[in-house]
Amino acid sequence: TINIIREERPGYDQLVERMKQHGGYIVCGDKYMRSAQFRELIKDLPQPKLALNCTGGETVTEMSRLLAPGGTLVTYGGMARRPVT
């Protein structure tokens, strides 16, 4: 799994470690997801077929760009309080 969380959230570092302990293969912040380093990190992985979004805002646009053709993006929340763009 690739897990993307908001970098500005309280307890970010602790949450990254907890998610890794529970099997998160890649756990990173939303700003890192937009970087060239992130693209390099995932370049040899199969493109994701499913994205789950509970935040909304610009992050969901970036997530959709990572999906394999025919992939599915499910939005079930809006914690950012910004529209899905």
N, C-alpha and C positions, 0 to 999 in steps of 0.2 A: 504494500500500500504506500501511496504518497500522501502524506498528511500535511496540510497547509493550515497554519494557525496565525492569528493576528499577532504581530510582533509587539504591539503596544499593550497587550493584555497583562494584567498583574500576574506574576508567577510564571512568566513565559518559560524560563529555563527549566524550572521544575516540571512543567507540563511536557516539555520536549522529552525529558528523561523518562517520565511516567509512560508516555505514549510508546517510546522505544521498548520499554520493559514489557509492554502489552503486545508487542509484535509490529509496531510501526516500522516499516523498512526505511522510509525517508520521512523525516519530520522537520519541517522548516517554516520560516515566517513568510507572510504574504509578500513582503518587499523582496526577499531573496528569490521568490518564485519568478520574479520579473527580470532576474539577472542572467547574464551570459554564463555565469558559473553554474547556475541551476540547469540551464539547457545542456551544458557539458555533462553534468552529473547524470542526467536521465537519457542522454542520447542513445545509449546501447540497450535501454529497456524497451519492452513492447509499449506502444501507446496505450494509455488507459482506455477502457471501454465504458467506465462508469465514473461519474463525478457526483459527489453529494455536497451540496452547498447550503449552509445554514446562516451565512453572513450577508450575502448580497453585495451590491456595489461593484467596483471595478474588478475585484478578485474573481468574480464569476466569469467575467469576460476572458481573463487569462486562463482560467481552468478550461473553458470551452475550447480554447485554441490548442490545448494539449491532448484533447480527446482523439481517439482513432476515428476514421470515417465510420459513420453510423453509430457512434458512441452516444450515450445517454447522459444528460445532466439533469439532476433532480434538485430543485430548490425547495426547501422545507422550512425556511426561517429567514429572518431579516435583521440579524443582530447589528449590522452596520447602520441600520435605519436610513439606507440609501437605496435607490431603485436598482434592480438588476439591469445592467446595461449591456 
